[in-house]
Amino acid sequence: MQMTMSPTARLILAAVIALLALAAPYVIYPVFLMKALCFALFACAFNLLIGYVGLLSFGHAAYFGMAAYITAYSVKAWGWPTEIGILAGTAVAAVMGVVVGVLAIRRHGIYFAMITLALAQMVYFFCLQAKFTGGEDGIQAVPRRPLLGVLDITDNHVLYYVVLAIFVAAFAVIYRTIHSPFGQVLKAIRENETRAVSLGYRVERYKLMALTLSAALAGLAGSTKAIVFQLASLTDVQWQMSGEVVLMTLVGGMGTIFGPVVGAFVIVGMQNYLAEAGEWVLVIQGVIFVVVVLAFRRGIVGELAPRLARLVRPGAQATDTPQPARLTSDAR
């Protein structure tokens, strides 16, 4: 969530975050950080759709997992360069987003959610039966070829900075989209779709574009994860993965900029550091989810950011809470 700060305070905050991000792999296990960044990007992509358009998708794992398979197979079986494999996975996810959008975008509420879930399950069974996916074994031992022919990403520290760069670039795209005239129209559709239609906006076209962008970014997250773990498996396309990204978004703060990032780090952190608890991890996650719903109705960031804003600048308010968008002529 964006707080009202002076330009100097923003620069200082950005510098501190940048320094922490650059120093993090020397303090924390880099593979954990890369996993958290991949899921943070996945959650941000999902939040773009539900938080700013109001479309609840239960099928985002289809884009995430299929992109992982495409990247893993193209890099391992076809010998494609790593960057081309990632782009291929992202492109396939974007095409899937267009197809799903054409089929489901005219439905609303639970009907849209159920259609996306049904289509995602079709993708899951396709991946289970298709030969190139390896079935239950998945695609393993995906090679980490030098990125751009120069960067040796077999080194986890080098790969971490590559993943960080991908995340920052994708996050910048999301941020710019949200704060663009296009983003203002999306917020207007979320708040009052009927009014947006009455003002002359082609609502279905905007929804389709948002879904396609969200699917592409989710695919980028899945492709990156396949390179990090050198693996693409059925876990990436299961419905549980779609539920997990919903959980990350709600815990962090739906409709906020940084909420999905915080939620992803919280959930991935619990999975990593509470692994010894076995199946009790799910119980602990459930308890935390209930606590967040009861005590943090707007998520962790949604509740804490306004309070931090008042501490930083008395009388200030968070400026990125979900609010009715103002439609102007240049937003069309």
C-alpha positions as CSV (number, residue, x, y, z in Angstrom):
1,M,0.0,0.0,0.0
2,Q,1.3,3.4,-0.9
3,M,1.5,5.9,1.9
4,T,1.5,9.7,1.7
5,M,5.2,10.6,2.1
6,S,7.5,13.4,1.1
7,P,9.8,12.7,-1.9
8,T,12.8,12.5,0.4
9,A,11.1,9.9,2.6
10,R,10.2,7.9,-0.5
11,L,13.7,7.9,-1.8
12,I,15.1,6.9,1.6
13,L,12.5,4.0,1.9
14,A,13.3,2.9,-1.6
15,A,17.0,2.9,-0.9
16,V,16.6,0.9,2.3
17,I,14.4,-1.7,0.5
18,A,17.0,-1.9,-2.3
19,L,19.9,-2.5,0.1
20,L,18.0,-5.1,2.0
21,A,17.0,-6.9,-1.2
22,L,20.6,-6.9,-2.5
23,A,22.1,-8.1,0.8
24,A,19.4,-10.7,1.6
25,P,21.0,-13.8,-0.1
26,Y,24.1,-13.4,2.1
27,V,21.9,-13.6,5.2
28,I,19.0,-15.8,4.2
29,Y,19.0,-19.0,2.1
30,P,18.8,-17.7,-1.5
31,V,16.6,-20.6,-2.7
32,F,14.0,-19.7,-0.1
33,L,14.2,-16.0,-1.2
34,M,13.8,-17.0,-4.9
35,K,10.8,-19.2,-4.1
36,A,9.2,-16.4,-2.1
37,L,9.8,-13.9,-5.0
38,C,8.2,-16.3,-7.5
39,F,5.1,-16.7,-5.4
40,A,5.1,-13.0,-4.6
41,L,4.9,-12.3,-8.4
42,F,2.2,-15.0,-8.7
43,A,0.2,-13.3,-6.0
44,C,0.6,-9.8,-7.5
45,A,-0.6,-11.1,-10.8
46,F,-3.7,-12.7,-9.1
47,N,-4.3,-9.5,-7.1
48,L,-4.3,-7.4,-10.3
49,L,-7.4,-9.4,-11.3
50,I,-9.3,-9.7,-8.1
51,G,-8.2,-6.6,-6.3
52,Y,-8.5,-4.1,-9.1
53,V,-11.1,-5.7,-11.5
54,G,-13.1,-7.7,-9.0
55,L,-12.8,-11.0,-10.8
56,L,-12.2,-14.0,-8.6
57,S,-10.3,-16.7,-10.5
58,F,-10.0,-20.2,-9.1
59,G,-7.9,-21.3,-12.0
60,H,-4.7,-19.3,-11.9
61,A,-2.7,-22.4,-11.3
62,A,-3.3,-23.3,-14.9
63,Y,-1.3,-20.4,-16.2
64,F,1.4,-20.8,-13.5
65,G,1.8,-24.6,-14.0
66,M,1.5,-24.7,-17.8
67,A,4.1,-22.0,-18.2
68,A,6.4,-24.0,-15.9
69,Y,6.0,-27.1,-18.1
70,I,6.6,-25.2,-21.4
71,T,9.7,-23.6,-20.0
72,A,11.1,-26.8,-18.5
73,Y,10.4,-28.8,-21.7
74,S,11.7,-26.2,-24.2
75,V,14.9,-25.7,-22.2
76,K,15.5,-29.4,-21.5
77,A,14.2,-31.2,-24.6
78,W,14.7,-28.6,-27.3
79,G,17.8,-27.0,-25.9
80,W,16.4,-23.5,-26.0
81,P,18.3,-20.7,-24.1
82,T,16.9,-20.1,-20.6
83,E,15.5,-16.6,-21.5
84,I,13.7,-17.9,-24.6
85,G,12.2,-20.7,-22.5
86,I,10.9,-18.3,-20.0
87,L,9.4,-16.1,-22.7
88,A,7.8,-19.1,-24.3
89,G,6.1,-20.1,-21.1
90,T,4.9,-16.6,-20.5
91,A,3.5,-16.3,-24.0
92,V,1.6,-19.6,-23.7
93,A,0.1,-18.4,-20.4
94,A,-1.0,-15.2,-22.1
95,V,-2.7,-17.2,-24.9
96,M,-4.4,-19.3,-22.3
97,G,-5.6,-16.2,-20.6
98,V,-7.2,-15.0,-23.9
99,V,-8.9,-18.3,-24.4
100,V,-10.2,-18.5,-20.8
101,G,-11.3,-14.9,-21.0
102,V,-13.3,-15.4,-24.2
103,L,-15.1,-18.3,-22.6
104,A,-15.7,-16.9,-19.1
105,I,-15.5,-13.1,-19.2
106,R,-19.2,-12.6,-19.7
107,R,-20.0,-14.4,-16.5
108,H,-20.0,-12.7,-13.1
109,G,-19.3,-13.7,-9.5
110,I,-19.3,-17.3,-8.6
111,Y,-20.1,-18.3,-12.2
112,F,-16.9,-16.8,-13.4
113,A,-15.0,-18.5,-10.6
114,M,-16.5,-21.9,-11.3
115,I,-15.7,-21.7,-15.0
116,T,-12.1,-20.8,-14.4
117,L,-11.9,-23.7,-11.9
118,A,-13.4,-26.1,-14.4
119,L,-11.0,-25.0,-17.2
120,A,-8.0,-25.2,-14.8
121,Q,-9.0,-28.8,-13.9
122,M,-9.0,-29.6,-17.6
123,V,-5.5,-28.3,-17.8
124,Y,-4.5,-30.4,-14.9
125,F,-5.8,-33.6,-16.4
126,F,-4.1,-32.7,-19.7
127,C,-0.8,-32.3,-17.9
128,L,-1.4,-35.7,-16.2
129,Q,-2.0,-37.5,-19.4
130,A,0.3,-35.7,-21.9
131,K,3.6,-37.4,-22.7
132,F,5.8,-34.3,-22.7
133,T,4.9,-33.4,-19.1
134,G,6.2,-36.7,-17.7
135,G,2.9,-37.5,-15.9
136,E,3.3,-37.8,-12.1
137,D,7.1,-37.6,-12.4
138,G,7.0,-34.2,-14.0
139,I,10.0,-32.7,-15.9
140,Q,13.0,-33.0,-13.7
141,A,16.7,-31.9,-13.9
142,V,15.9,-28.9,-16.0
143,P,19.3,-27.4,-17.0
144,R,20.3,-23.9,-16.0
145,R,22.0,-22.6,-19.2
146,P,23.9,-19.3,-19.0
147,L,21.4,-16.5,-19.2
148,L,22.0,-14.3,-22.3
149,G,25.0,-16.5,-22.8
150,V,26.9,-14.6,-20.1
151,L,25.4,-15.1,-16.6
152,D,26.2,-18.4,-14.9
153,I,22.9,-19.1,-13.1
154,T,24.1,-22.4,-11.7
155,D,25.3,-20.2,-8.9
156,N,22.2,-19.6,-6.6
157,H,23.4,-16.1,-5.7
158,V,23.6,-15.1,-9.4
159,L,20.2,-16.6,-10.1
160,Y,18.8,-14.8,-7.1
161,Y,19.6,-11.4,-8.6
162,V,18.1,-12.6,-11.9
163,V,14.9,-13.6,-10.2
164,L,14.9,-10.3,-8.3
165,A,15.3,-8.3,-11.5
166,I,12.4,-10.3,-13.1
167,F,10.2,-9.6,-10.1
168,V,11.1,-5.9,-10.0
169,A,10.4,-5.5,-13.7
170,A,7.0,-7.3,-13.5
171,F,6.1,-5.4,-10.3
172,A,6.8,-2.1,-12.1
173,V,4.5,-3.2,-14.9
174,I,1.7,-4.0,-12.4
175,Y,2.3,-0.7,-10.6
176,R,2.2,1.3,-13.8
177,T,-0.9,-0.5,-15.0
178,I,-2.8,0.2,-11.8
179,H,-1.9,3.9,-11.9
180,S,-2.6,4.4,-15.6
181,P,-5.9,5.6,-17.2
182,F,-6.4,1.9,-18.1
183,G,-6.1,1.0,-14.4
184,Q,-8.6,3.7,-13.4
185,V,-11.1,2.1,-15.7
186,L,-10.5,-1.3,-14.2
187,K,-11.1,0.2,-10.7
188,A,-14.3,1.8,-12.0
189,I,-15.5,-1.6,-13.3
190,R,-14.8,-3.1,-9.9
191,E,-16.8,-0.5,-8.1
192,N,-19.7,-0.2,-10.5
193,E,-19.7,-2.1,-13.7
194,T,-23.1,-0.8,-14.8
195,R,-22.0,2.8,-14.5
196,A,-18.9,2.1,-16.5
197,V,-21.0,0.6,-19.3
198,S,-23.3,3.5,-19.2
199,L,-20.3,5.8,-19.7
200,G,-19.4,4.1,-22.9
201,Y,-16.6,1.8,-21.9
202,R,-16.3,-1.6,-23.4
203,V,-16.2,-3.5,-20.1
204,E,-15.6,-6.9,-21.5
205,R,-12.6,-5.8,-23.5
206,Y,-11.0,-4.2,-20.5
207,K,-11.7,-7.4,-18.4
208,L,-10.2,-9.5,-21.2
209,M,-7.0,-7.4,-21.3
210,A,-6.7,-7.5,-17.5
211,L,-7.1,-11.3,-17.5
212,T,-4.6,-11.7,-20.2
213,L,-2.0,-9.5,-18.4
214,S,-2.6,-11.3,-15.1
215,A,-2.3,-14.7,-16.8
216,A,1.0,-13.7,-18.5
217,L,2.5,-12.5,-15.3
218,A,1.4,-15.6,-13.5
219,G,3.0,-17.6,-16.3
220,L,6.2,-15.6,-15.9
221,A,6.2,-16.6,-12.2
222,G,5.8,-20.2,-13.1
223,S,8.5,-20.2,-15.7
224,T,10.9,-18.6,-13.3
225,K,10.1,-21.1,-10.6
226,A,10.8,-24.0,-13.1
227,I,14.3,-22.6,-13.6
228,V,14.9,-22.0,-9.9
229,F,13.9,-25.5,-8.8
230,Q,14.8,-27.2,-12.2
231,L,11.4,-28.9,-12.0
232,A,7.9,-28.7,-13.3
233,S,5.3,-31.0,-11.7
234,L,1.6,-31.6,-11.2
235,T,1.8,-29.6,-8.0
236,D,2.1,-26.5,-10.1
237,V,-1.3,-27.0,-11.8
238,Q,-3.3,-28.5,-9.0
239,W,-6.3,-26.6,-7.6
240,Q,-4.5,-26.3,-4.3
241,M,-2.1,-24.0,-6.0
242,S,-4.9,-21.7,-7.0
243,G,-6.2,-21.8,-3.4
244,E,-2.8,-21.0,-2.1
245,V,-2.4,-17.8,-4.1
246,V,-5.9,-16.7,-2.9
247,L,-4.7,-17.2,0.6
248,M,-1.5,-15.2,0.0
249,T,-3.5,-12.3,-1.4
250,L,-6.1,-12.2,1.4
251,V,-3.5,-12.5,4.2
252,G,-1.3,-9.7,2.7
253,G,-4.2,-7.5,1.7
254,M,-6.3,-7.7,-1.4
255,G,-6.4,-4.6,-3.5
256,T,-3.1,-3.2,-2.1
257,I,0.2,-2.9,-3.9
258,F,2.5,-4.6,-1.5
259,G,-0.1,-6.9,0.3
260,P,0.4,-9.9,-2.0
261,V,4.2,-9.6,-1.6
262,V,3.9,-9.7,2.2
263,G,1.3,-12.5,2.1
264,A,3.6,-14.6,-0.2
265,F,6.6,-14.2,2.1
266,V,4.4,-15.1,5.2
267,I,2.9,-18.3,3.6
268,V,6.2,-19.4,2.0
269,G,8.0,-18.7,5.2
270,M,5.6,-20.8,7.2
271,Q,6.0,-23.7,4.7
272,N,9.7,-23.5,4.9
273,Y,10.4,-22.9,8.6
274,L,7.5,-25.1,9.9
275,A,8.2,-28.0,7.6
276,E,9.0,-30.2,10.5
277,A,5.4,-29.9,11.7
278,G,4.3,-32.0,8.7
279,E,0.6,-31.8,7.9
280,W,0.2,-29.5,10.9
281,V,1.5,-26.7,8.7
282,L,-1.9,-26.6,7.0
283,V,-3.6,-26.4,10.4
284,I,-1.3,-23.5,11.4
285,Q,-2.0,-21.8,8.1
286,G,-5.7,-22.2,8.7
287,V,-5.5,-20.7,12.2
288,I,-3.5,-17.7,10.9
289,F,-6.0,-17.2,8.1
290,V,-8.9,-17.2,10.6
291,V,-7.0,-14.7,12.8
292,V,-6.3,-12.4,9.8
293,V,-9.9,-12.5,8.7
294,L,-11.1,-11.6,12.2
295,A,-8.4,-9.1,13.3
296,F,-7.1,-7.8,9.9
297,R,-10.2,-7.6,7.7
298,R,-8.2,-5.8,5.0
299,G,-5.1,-8.0,5.3
300,I,-1.8,-7.3,7.0
301,V,-0.8,-4.4,4.8
302,G,-4.4,-3.2,4.5
303,E,-4.6,-2.7,8.2
304,L,-1.1,-1.6,9.1
305,A,-0.3,0.8,6.3
306,P,-2.8,3.5,7.3
307,R,-1.4,3.4,10.9
308,L,2.1,3.6,9.7
309,A,1.1,6.5,7.4
310,R,-0.3,8.4,10.4
311,L,3.0,7.8,12.3
312,V,5.1,9.0,9.4
313,R,3.0,12.0,8.7
314,P,0.2,12.9,11.2
315,G,-3.1,13.4,9.4
316,A,-1.9,11.5,6.3
317,Q,-3.9,8.6,4.9
318,A,-3.0,5.6,2.8
319,T,-3.6,6.5,-0.9
320,D,-3.9,3.0,-2.3
321,T,-6.9,1.6,-0.5
322,P,-9.6,0.3,-2.8
323,Q,-11.6,3.4,-3.6
324,P,-14.1,4.3,-6.3
325,A,-12.2,5.4,-9.4
326,R,-12.7,8.7,-11.0
327,L,-13.3,8.4,-14.7
328,T,-12.0,11.1,-16.9
329,S,-12.0,11.6,-20.6
330,D,-8.4,10.5,-21.0
331,A,-9.1,7.2,-19.4
332,R,-11.1,5.9,-22.4
